[in-house]
Amino acid sequence: MQAPLETLRQLHESGMLHRRLLTRIRILTVIGLILLAIAVYDLIKDRLSFMLFILIIVLGFVLGLFVFSRMSRVVWHEEEEIISAGRLDVTAGVIIVLYIIFDIGLRQFLHAKLDGISMVTGYVFSALGATLIGRSVGTRIAIYRLLERQRAVRKT
């Protein structure tokens, strides 16, 4: 099980990972961390409920990992022998629509239940940040699984 020990940068430098896919993962991670940092700041300032904050982060991460990471399909190109981002399929289109509904629904639900825009923003940022981190982790897992499959095919 060598693949998970390799970083994405090492895979890119060895010519096995397309730069566009690496950039996409980095952007998702950075934006997710920024949103989570803002939400944590709101939590520290006692604007957010700790239990609801944790629940939203867990829910967002799980949705990002298992559902929304499907938006970032990865494929192996035989000719180039490189992992790259695949084209969006019907499933990815449906997931994008669900992602937008999740974002809008969360905003409406929290806005109706809570007073104060900073509270709503903190919860929404925590959900979106965790979702983006979940998407990033899910894409990384997909890359490592694809790499392991390709290495197993080469051995046979």
Summary of the structure (lengths in Angstrom):
residues: 156
radius of gyration: 17.8
end to end distance: 16.4
largest distance: 61.3
contacts: 490
relative contact order: 0.21
helix: 76%
strand: 6%
